[in-house]
Amino acid sequence: MHKPLTNVPDPFGKFNSFGEHNNEMLKNFLNKFGFKYSFKSSTELYKSGQFNETLKLILNNYQGIMDIILPTLGKERQQTYSPFLPICPETGAVLEIPIKEIDEKNSKVIFDNNGKTLEKSILDGNCKLQWKVDWAMRWYALDVDFEMYGKDLIESAILSTKIIRLLGKQNPSGFAYELFLDEKGEKISKSKGNGITIDEWLDYASPESLSLFMYQNPKRAKKLYKEIVPKAVDEYLENLEKGKNQNELQLLMNPAWHVHDSNMPSENPIMTFSMLLNLVETSNADTKELLWKFVKKYKTNIEEKNHPIFDNLINYAIKYFNDVIKINKKYKKPNETEKKAIEALIHILDNCNDDMKPEDIQTQIYTAGKENGYKENLRDWFKLIYEVVFGDENGPRMGFFISFFGVQETKQLIKSKLDNV
């Protein structure tokens, strides 16, 4: 369409334009995370004249700006490049056409519009700027002192820095952050749909867990896809728990302390998010009420009001399990040797009860593995259990899971998996 986004209809029919739609999405995101900000619309700043003085400065330094930009362009593009983009008076489209003449006195530019002369004022929104020049113009006009950008924009930031210095101001302090990758290590692409969006993350986990994920190692490329969410949530919970016993210096190194602006919640943990996801599956609970009922069956001394973080985790876990885990479950069909080992586990659980400590139950599970061919590689033993029982290569610490889920219930769960493969 080649029009400013504020002149493009909102395809979702909610706002006056697609530009306004995008602006509202940005503001909603900032509001969710409690950012303090003053929103400014570029279109309004152009049209209201607030950019006018800086636009005049751009025009006065036209040749210097061209000397900065042209060497970065191909020969063909050099012939037609203009830092000013006039808005067509007939169609409202943004035109990329070459300049014939500059009228500094009247703040006008005369363009070659396919052989026709087009004279336009650069003021009051009659022209836009090419974005690299526009970036420097905004820095100058709005006195921007700090700017973050992805590493793919480093070269553009260098050009914009040269332009703002040409105009007579220092560039803002810059911070280039790394890009996000999918599970294959490839750059996340909107067109491919690989990776996970912020809105999807917030469907599956808390804003605080996302803040912690974003906070750490900003200059290192991060893999961002749906399966990374449980690990990130558990890391957040782990940092909360560590914070209870940390001194002032250690707290400064704890990302959760910064996420919560030094006021970390003191809620006692019930279980990890990964464990909770296993519980969603094994209990067949599809509502928060049912899952809480199951949890209280084995943790009789807890009250929901004292565990707001866990209360929210339950909702997240149910949705994440149904949307992400359930459709990807692949339960292993054990061979005869593996089946005998699993049956031996069931038999050894006959010697366990719900009053035993998780560590003691874990020891019994070790024993079953060692006595059934896994003495030299207990990791493969637990992998077998996880693949048969949970349909995944990874799973919870079994001693803790069984002590919570119940010995008899776990035996029935394992038997049902063996019967259905």
Protein Blocks (a to p, Z undefined) as FASTA:
>chain_A
ZZafklgccfklpambfklmmmmmmmmmmmmnopacddddfklmmmnopmmmmmmmmmmm
mmmmmmmmmmmpcfklmmmgcfbdcddfklopacddddfbdcfknopacddeehiacddd
feehlaccdfklmmmmmmmmnopabdcddfklmmmmmmmmmmmmmnopacdddddddddd
dfkopacdfklopajdfklmmmmmcfklmmmmmmnoplbccdddfklmmmmmmmmmmmmm
mmmmccfklmmmmmklmmnnopacfbdcfbdfklmmmmmmmnopabfklmmmmmmmmmmm
bcfklmmmlmmmmmmmmmmmmmmmmmmgccddddfklmmmmmmmmmmmmmgcfkbcfklm
mmmmmmmmmmnopammmmlmmmmmmmmmnopabdcdfklmmmmnopklmmmmmmmmmmmZ
Z
